[in-house]
């Protein structure tokens, strides 16, 4: 029976634990490039689902019978992916997840999946992806060809590197067909700025030469021919070789040492070799150290496998296994690291985001989540460890046997922050009009606001400081502004570069009658960056926002909109005044200051310019609280242009009484008003019009 690359186990018994060799850093045969001095990850990209458009069709690599949906009885899955960063997925025949959500899976053939994966690579500082390429002359060839194009596009967009990694397992006519595939198809991708290069040469890897099993029966001469052919094509050639390549035993055939030494870089396989820390230490001392020395002696770059461990077998120990693997290889002086693998959910050794708890895997299936040993680990924990691995390899982090990034020590996830996640956070915008800065949208004031400059479309975005599940947001304009509709799309991103839609484009009505406040329900996706993309504004040729609030698990507070005096601080004028008792005193919030008209010259009036036409349905009139009782005959009118006024409340005796704070409230049907005028025709306490406050409200 053919032993596959993913399940091959060493037949050698582990010896007793031994101290690691205190090896000095290895002599790099090559300077730093796209694989030397870098973290590379194996990227399978081999999952497909019905309806995704993949030529191969069916549930490729998700189920044993790809023409039937994956279920507990028809599956290859041993770990369940975390899909919170995906905009869509494909329903399976698995039972619902533990928290009741449908059990869905992603398709690698979706560009959105590849984009999400490469966004993660950028976010977590993964340098290079080794795109796996199996025999393309079979039925998976067209799908593999398309995946190369998708990976290339994602790598170019995110600034990552990629290279082709041929797996020769089961490839009968490998020697000739591999050359044909490279010359007619794959070599064209080396023109991409994202294609990995080392020592100025495009990188290619061949995995599987020399393995001692029936799936790779090639002779040393055949293999050496392929390696030398690639070198003659100007390539930098990596060999994915057996664990015991140097000794020619166990998983390696004899007679292949010349083949191995012909490669520019060697990457011995380690998946399945051990499942505990003592085993990792044994291999480092008894196998890897001598491998590094042999590579140094022959001018070969050494890129050992590092691995998170098989989650389904309980190897991971909440990150200890992965970190020991990394630490041992960096300590030995490895020239690069090869992570096995990025997305192998059907092998259990993936570092991509994975279900955290039983609530996130299909109920009753027993699929292990990341908290399988009782320690909660965030879905991205193994990506975060990979970030640290890269830093330690590059000397940006001191060599340490202790994981720098610790998981949360608890049996349940840490609570997500409550309240407004955007308050006071970093904010940016496509443009800013003068003093109306983007930061005004996340401060505590609804009076200050951001306004864009230039033509629409424009955008405003806030960095929440971390990735959170975002379920709703609140948008506000200053309460006194007139009604308007802004067309907005809400988008989210994990890295501030690649955005997905959280709420589709819609016209949102900002109405002063409801406090100019709009609440928007979101998709519940995970996002660190939330962006408002503005396409239109019916009242002003710019995007405007006084307050942007973002909420996660908890809903926005259900409080009524603030009651705002529309006249406060606005320009005021009058028919006349005496001494220093000008009309501005009626809008300054000082209860003791007041406006007084010329004496014995009724009628007189005072008016305030609200700045724009807004609904006004109530006026509050005041005198200084200490004044004696009096009745003024007052009428209230409004205008949108300052020339033609309409009566809002007819002339009537308004009684001011210190017992009630010398305050009179006049309500009337709300009408669009920019200029609000109060006309006095009588006063029982003094022969003039008098007001210490003129306040205007929407209702």
Secondary structure, 3 states (H helix, E strand, C coil): CCCCCCCCCCCCCCCCCCCCCCCCCCCCCCCCCCCCCCEEEEECCCCCCCCCCCCCCCCCCCCCCCCCCCECCECCCCCCECCCCCCCCEECCCCCECCCCCCEECCCCCHHHHHHHHHHHHHCCCCEEEEEECCCCCCCHHHHHHHHHHHHHHHHHHCCEEEEEEECCCCCCHHHHHHHHHHHCHHHHHHCCCECEECCEEEEEEECCCECCHHHCCCHHHHHHHHHHHHHCCCEEEEEECCCCCCCCCCECCCCHHHHHHCCEEEECCCCCCCCHHHHHHHHHHHHHHHHHHHHHCCCEEEEEECCCCHHHCCCHHHHHHHHHHHHHHHHCCCEEEECCCCCCCCCCCCCCECCCHHHCECCCCCCCCCCCCCCCCCCHHHHHHHHHHHHHCCCCCCCCCCCCCCCCCCCCCCCCCCCCCCCCEEEECCCECCECHHHHHCCCCCCCEECCCCCCEEEEEEEEEEEECCEEEEECCCCCCCEEEEEEEEEECCCCCCEEEEEEEEEEECHHHCCEEEEECCCCEEEEEEEEEEEECCCCCCEECEEEEECCCCCCCCCCCCCCCCCCCCEEECCCCCCCCHHHHHCCCCCCCEECCCCCCCEEEEEEEEEEEEEEEEEEECCCCCCCEEEEEEEEEECCCCCCEEEEEEEEEEECHHHCCEEEEEEEEEEEEEEEEEEEEECCCCCCEECEEEEECC
